[in-house]
Amino acid sequence: MEDFSKYTIKEYKYWTVSVSKNQSYLGRCIVWCKRDDALDLADATVEEQKELFIILDKLRSAVQNAFQADWMNYTFLGNETRHLHGHFIPRYAEAKEFEGIIFKDDLYGQHYKTDRDFSVPAEVLEKIRLTIGKELDQ
């Protein structure tokens, strides 16, 4: 089984923020509830809700500062993984270059669609993780 801890950007009391392996949207992250029995967004305690909104606000600012994202999408679907977690998906009106890779958001202004075949080298994923982490610590 893969060690997902290497993708962790920051730990909070109730949530963990990690960079998503799929960076078809530059800066895409996963916000994972630490409580084992949390299944659905409606299951979040008041404390978890409060912290989640603080995290999303900080994450939004971090990705805007790091990559100049134009808009953010937030999804809490749970279709494949039955645990309370959300996908933080930055959106871009124009293509962005990072570490020599061009990231295009061809559906900007519409529903997003994950390119499941999109991948970046491990060292670029690590650079994205560190860049977001540095901004979160500001």
Secondary structure as GFF3:
##gff-version 3
##sequence-region A 1 138
A	DSSP	three_ten_helix	4	7	.	.	.	ID=ss1
A	DSSP	beta_strand	8	11	.	.	.	ID=ss2
A	DSSP	beta_strand	15	19	.	.	.	ID=ss3
A	DSSP	beta_strand	29	33	.	.	.	ID=ss4
A	DSSP	three_ten_helix	41	43	.	.	.	ID=ss5
A	DSSP	alpha_helix	46	67	.	.	.	ID=ss6
A	DSSP	beta_strand	71	75	.	.	.	ID=ss7
A	DSSP	beta_strand	85	91	.	.	.	ID=ss8
A	DSSP	beta_strand	96	98	.	.	.	ID=ss9
A	DSSP	beta_strand	101	103	.	.	.	ID=ss10
A	DSSP	alpha_helix	122	136	.	.	.	ID=ss11
###
